[in-house]
Amino acid sequence: MAILYEHPLSPYAQKVKISAREKNIDLELRTPDGIGAGGAQGEFVDANPRAEVPALIDGDVRIFDSTIILEYLEDRTPSPAMLPATPAARAKVRMIEEVCDTHYEAINWGLGEIAYFKRASGAKAKEMQDRASRQTAKLQSWLTKQLGSADWFNDRAFGWGDLSVVPYVNASVGFGNGPEEGSILGKWLARANERPSVARTAQEAIDSIAGMQQVANVLEQGLFKREYRDHRLEWMMKTGGPEIVLDGLKKNNIRYSYEFE
C-alpha cells in the first residue's frame, strides 16, 4: 500500500486524497512528526526534502508536490480518468488548479494565521479578514466564469478541475466566505460535497480543527514555526501584515522553505 504523508487541513494533500479515493487507490495516511517545529526527518524528508506535505511513497517511488503526485496517480491508475480528454480542456483545469494553489491558498492560509495562530487581533484582524473576504469573492467570481453552465469544472464529469477547487471553497465556508447556496458555485459545491471521496476528505479536515485550539500558545513559545513561502508571504505583505512578518522574524516563529541538505 502506498503511503501518503499529509495533514488533513492541507488543501494540497486533500487534492491527492480525493483523486486516490476516486480511483479506489488505498493509501496509508501519516502525519509527519516535527513538521512545524523544524524537526521533520526520516523517510518523509527523504521523500520530500522541502519537508512539506504531501509526499507519496509507493514502493521504491518517492514523489513530492501535489500536482506531480496527481500526475503520477493518473499515469499509475488511468481509470477513472481525472483529467478531461482534450488538450484544451486539460490546459483549462490545470490553469484552474494553479490559480487555486497559489492565489486562493494564500488567502485561506492567511485567514488561518489570524484564526488559529492569532497573528492579529482587534481592528487589525478585522481589517485583514475584510480584505480577504473581498479577495475571495473575486476569485469565486472568476471560478464561476470558468464553470459556466457546466455541472463540473471538468465539464461532463467530476475530475481534476473539481478536486483542485473544492478544498479551497470548503475552507472558505469555514471562514465565512463561502458562495451563496443558490449561486452557480454554491450549487456546484453541494454536488461536489455529495461525492464520497470529497465528503470523507472534508470531514477529516473538519475533525482536525479541534486540534488547532492550542497552536497559538505553542507558536508564542517558539515551538512551532509557520512557513511563509512565496504566495503566502506576498499575501501577508499586501493585505496589511508587514508588521506580522517582522514580529514573527523577531520571535523566530516563522520560517521560509527548507534548504536542501
N, C-alpha and C positions, 0 to 999 in steps of 0.2 A: 504493500500500500504506500502511495506517495505521502510525504509529509509536507504540510504547509505551515510554516511559521507565520503567525498572524496576530493581530489584535482585533477583536470584534468591532471596535469603533473605527478602524481604518477603512475608508472607502476603497482604497486600493486592494486591500485584502477581500473586502466584500465582493468586488467585481469578480475576483478569481473564484471565490466560493460559489457564487451564483452560476458562473459558467460550468464549473465542475459538477454542480448538482443538476443542472440542465442536461449534462452529458452522462449522468449517472456514474461519475468517477468518484470513488471513495477516497477521502483524504483523512489523514490523521492530523488533527489540528493541534498546534502547540503555540503557546505564547512564550517568546524568548525571555530568559531571566536577564535582569540588569540592563535592559534596552534603554530605559530612561535615565539610568544613573551612570552611564558610561562604562558599564561592566559587562556588556554583552560579549560572549565568547563561544567557543566550541563550534559545532557543526553549523550553527546558524550564521556565524560570521564567516565561516569557510564558504557557505553558500552565497552570502551577500556581504562583501567587505564594507559596504556602506552601513551595515548594521541597521537596516530599515526593513520593515515588513511591507509586502510579503516576500518570502523566499521559499522556493519549492525544491524539495529533494525527492527525486524519482529514481530509485536505484542509484546508478552512478552519475545521474544527471543533476546538476546544480544550476538553478536559474533564479535571477532576481529581476525586479522591475515588473509591475503588474501587467503592462501591455505585452511584454515579451513572454510572460507566463501564459497569458491568454492565447498568444500566437502558438505557443508550444502545445497547449491543450487542444487547439483547433487542428493542428497537424497530427497530434497523437491520436485523437478521437474525433474524426471528421464529422460523425453523425451523432446527434443532430447538429447541423452547422449553425454556428452563432454569427458568422459573417454572411452578409447577403451575397447574391450570386454575381452581380455585375461589378466591374471595376469602379464605375461611378458611385454606385451605392456603397461599396466598401470604403471608398475615399470619404464619403459623407459621414459614415458612422465613426470613422477614425478621427475626423476633424471634431465631431461632437465629443468624442472621448477626450481629445486633447484639451478642449475648452473646459470641460468639467474637471479634469485632473489638475489644471493649473488655476484658472480664474475662479471656478466655483469652489474648489477645495480650499483655496486660501481664505475665502470668506468664512466658511464654516469652521475652519481651523482657528481663525481669529476670534470668532464668537466663543469657541471652546476655551481660548485663553482667558476670556473675561468670565464666562460662566463657571468653569471648573477650576481654573488656576488663579482666579481673582487678580488678574494683572491690572484691572482698572475697576473703580467703583464710583458711585455717585453720578455726578454730572458728566464726568469723562466717559464712564461706561455707557451712559445713555446716549451720548453723542456718537460714540463708535458703533453702538448697536443700531442706531437710527440710520447711519450711513451704510452699514452692512445690509440693512433691510432694503434700502433703495438699490444697492448694487445687486442684491439677489433678485429683485423684481425685474431689473433689466435683463439679467441672464435668463430668467424664466420666460420673459417675453421673446428672447432670441430662440430659446428651445421650442417654444410654441410654434414659431415660424418654421423651424426645422421639421417639426412633427406634421404640420399642415393638417390635411384631412385624413391622414392615415391612422390606423389604430396603434401602430408601433413605429418607433424610430427606424426599425429595420423594414418598414412598410407593411408587409403582409404577415409577418410572424415575429414574435419576441426574439431578440437576439442581441448582438454586440452593442448596438447603439443604446438599447434599453438598459442592459445591465451596467452600462457605463454612466447612465444618468440617475438611476433610481437610488443609489446610496446617498447621493448629494441632495436630492429633493426630499428624501425621507429625513435626512439630517436637518434640512431647513424647517420641516414641520416641527421637529423637536425644539427649534429655536424660535418658533412662532412666525416663520417666514414661508410657510407652505403655500401652494397655489390654492385658489378658491376651489371648493369641491365640485362645483358645476362647470368650471372652466375646462378648456380643452386639455390643458396639462393636468388639472386635477382629476379628470376622468381617466386619463392615461395612467396616473399614479395609482388609482384604485384598481385598475386592471392588472398593473404590474404587481401590486402587493397581494393579489389573489393567487399568484403563482407560488407553489410550494417552495421553490428554490429561493425566491425573494422573501417570502414570509418568514422562513426559518432563519435566513441571514439577518433580516431586520430585527427579529426577536432577540437574537444573540447580541446585537448591538444595544438594544434597549436594556437587556438584563445586565450588561456590563457597566451601565451608567451608575448603578448603585455603588460600584467600587471606586467611583471617581469623587466621592464625598470628602475624602481626606487628602486629596492630592495637593491642594493649595498649601496645606501645612508642611507636607513633605518637600514641596518646592521651596518654601520660605526657609527651610532648614538647609537648603543646598544639596539635598539628597537626590534630587530629580532635576534633569535639565531638558528643556524643550528645544527641539530642533528648529531653528529659524533659517530655513533654506530658501533660496531663490524667490518664488512667487509668494511665499508666506512672509518673508522679510519685506518684500515690496508692498504687500497689503498693509502690514503694520505701519510702515513708514508713511504711506499715503492716506491712511484712514485715521490719523491723529495720534499715532502711538510712538513717535520717536523717543519720547522720554521713557516709555516702557522698555524699549530696546536698551537704552543707556542704563536704566536701573537693573535690568537683567544681566548686563555685562558686569556691572559693578558687584552684584550679588553672586555672580558666577552660576546663575541658574538658567541660562540659555546657552545653546551651543549651535555650531554650524555643522555641516556634513563632516562625517568622519574622514580622516585621511586614510588612504590605503596603506596597509602595513607591508 
